[in-house]
Amino acid sequence: MSRGLAAAAALLALLHPVGGLAGQTLSGRVVQAGRDIAVPGALVALLDREGEQQAGVLADSVGRYRIRPPRDGEYVIEVTQLGYATMRSPLLALTEEGAAVLDLELSPEAVGIEGLEVEVEREAERELGTVGLSPAQLGRRWLDRDEIEAIPGIPPLREALRLRGLPGVSLPDNPHALCLEFRRGTGCALVVLDGAPLPLDVALSLNLNELGAMAILDPQEATLLYGQRGAGGAVLLWSR
């Protein structure tokens, strides 16, 4: 059985009204419907009968999640992420014992962008502000949505940074790495999307059309946010 068919079979086995459910600690991946593409940062939540969230976890950079009910009871599984239709299961009887592996599928959904760019920038300002930085202070190392769209051809992330021509920053000629050379130091940058660090292969294949803002931090700035993980600098990304 293919992975897609197996996931569909598992979903059908799980999503039924209150009744026997073999395995109540749920884990797996959040992926795009019909495609094996991870949806990082998706919120997987357990809601009670009144719709109140009783447990929740964010999918990691490759879409993996693990969630357990806080107590025996009846719950709805809800999965949400910006740009996707919310997925909700029927009411399910869950207990604290057992385990089940389940890939959860989200369908892309168009979102209106009116006011969304402002929200993205506010979130970026909040995150940068925790270490005393602001988009204005970063100069050309800050890109809002308009500046991202102005990069010719909306290329992959590494090429986009090269075309941006960042002052005091250069990229060694290695298409399989994201190592930045700063005046203050050199190292391979940590790439963070909506607060979640990304594996290098995922970062290098990112579609810039999905980004609302970008900030490039030098090693000193990145270390303030991420400790030694930021010793090579950081590229912070926010989805639109």
N, C-alpha and C positions, 0 to 999 in steps of 0.2 A: 504494500500500500504506500502511495506517495505521501510525503510530509503534509501536503495540503489536505489530502483526503483523510489522513490520520487526525489532523487537527480538527477537521470538520466533524469527524466521527466522535472525537472526544467532546467537542462542544455540544453536540446533540445528546450525548450521554449525560452531560452535566446539566444543561439548561432545561429543566423540567420543573413543574410545580413541587411544592413541599412534599418530600418523600425520601426514600432511601438514597443516600449519596455516599458512595464508597470513597472515603478519603476527604478530609476537611481542611488540611493545611495545603493551600494551593500555591503552586509555583509554575513557572514557564516563561513565555515571552509574550510581549505585546507587539504585534506585527500588522502591517497593512493588509486589508482583506484581499485574499487571492494572490498575495505576493509575500515572499520571504524577506521583507524589508522591515527592520526594527523601527519601532516608534519610541525613541528614548524620551524619558521625562513624563510619560503618561502616568496619570494617577489611577491606581487600582484601589477601589474602596469597597468596604462592606457597609451597607446601609441597613438599618433596622426597619421594622414595619412602618414607622413614622417618617422614614426617609432621612433619619439622622445618621451621620457617618459614625461608625463604631470602630473602624480600623481603616488605615490607608497606608499605601506605600507608593513611592515613585519608581517607575521602571528605570533601570540603569542605562548606561550609554549604548548597550546592545539590546535593549528592550527587555531584559530579564527582571522578573519580580518574584517576590515570595510574601505571602500574606496568610495570617492565621486569625480566626475569630477569637475575640477576647473571652468568649464564653459560649456554651451551647445555646443555640437559638436559631431563629429564622432570619435570613439575610438576603439582600439583593446585591449582586456583584455589579458595580458600576465602574466603567473605564472612560476617562476623559482625557483629551489632549487638544490643544489649539489646532485648528485646521482639520479636525476629524469629527464625525458624528458620534455623539455619546452612545456607548453600548451599555445596556442594562439587561440583566437576566431576570427571569421570573423569581418569585420568592423561593428560597432554598433552605432546607434544614441542614445546618452545619453544627458539628461538634468540634471540640479541641483536639480530638484524637484522629490519627490517620493522615494520609498524604495523597495528593493527586497532582499530576502534571498536566497543565492545560495552557495551550497557546490561545491568547485572546486577540481577536481580529477587530480592527477599527477601519471604517470606510472614510476616505478623504471627503471633506466637505468644504465648499467655498465659504470664506468668511469675509464679511465686510471690513474694509480697512479704515473706515472713517473713525478717527480717534484712536485707532490701534497703534499707530506710530508714536503717538504721545505716550501711551501706556508703556511701550517698549523703552522709550527714552527715560521715562520715570524710573522703571525698574533698573535700567543701567545706571542712572544717577544714584539710586539707592545703594546698589552693590558697590560702585566705585567710591561712594561717599563713606563707606565703612573704614576705608584706609586714607581718607582725606584727599581723594582724587575727584575730578569732575571731567566730563567730556571736553569742556573748554580748555582745561589744562593740558590735555593730551594732544591738542592741535591736530595735525594730519594723522595721528595715530588713533583718532576717533572717526568712525564712518557711520553716518546715519543711512537711512534707506535710500535717499536720493543719491548719496555718494556711492553706495554699493551699486546702484543701477547705472551709474555713470562709468563704471569700469567696463572697457570694451568687451563685448561678447559674454559677459557674466561668466568668467572662467572658473576653474577649480580654485580652491582657497589659496594654495601656494602661489599659483600664477597671479591671482588677484593681488596678493601682497606685493609681489614683484612689480606689477604694473602700477601700483599705488605710489611707488617711489617714496618710501617712508624716510624722513630725515634721521640720520644716525643709525639706520637699520639696513642691513643687506642680507641676502639669502645665498649661501654657498650653493654651487651648482650640483644639487642632488635632488632629482625629482621625487625620490622616495622618502624624503625626510622634510621636516619643517624646522630646520635649525636656523636661528636668527643670529646675526652678528650685531651687537649693540656696542656703542662706545663704552658702555659700563660693563660689558662682559659678553660672552658668547655661550650659547647652549641651545639645545633642542626645546622648543617652546611647548608648554602645556596648552592644550586646546580645550576650552570649556564651553559647552552649549547649555544655556539656561541653567547654569550652576552645576552641571554634571560633566566631569572630565571625559573626554572622548579618546578611544583608541586611535592611534595614528592613522591606520588604514581608513577608518570611518571619517576622520577629519579631512584627509586628503581628497576624499570623494564627495564632500559636501556640496550640495547645490546652493549657490549663493542666492538664488531666487527665493529661498525659504527664510532668508535672514532679514531681520529688521534693523540690526545695528551690530557694530563690531568695534572692539577696542584692543589695541596692542600695548601690552605692558612690558617695560624693560625688567631685567632680573630683580632689581631692587624693589620695584613696585609690586611685581608678582610674588616675591617672597613675603611681602606684608600680608597678602591675601592667602597664599597657599603654602607657606613655609618652604621647605627644601624642594617640594614638587615644582615650585615656581622659579627655581634657581636659573633656569634657562630662558626666563621670560614667559609670557602667556598671551594667548590670543583668546579674548573673551567674545563669545557670540551670543546674540539673543534672537530667537525665532520671531517671525512677524505674526 
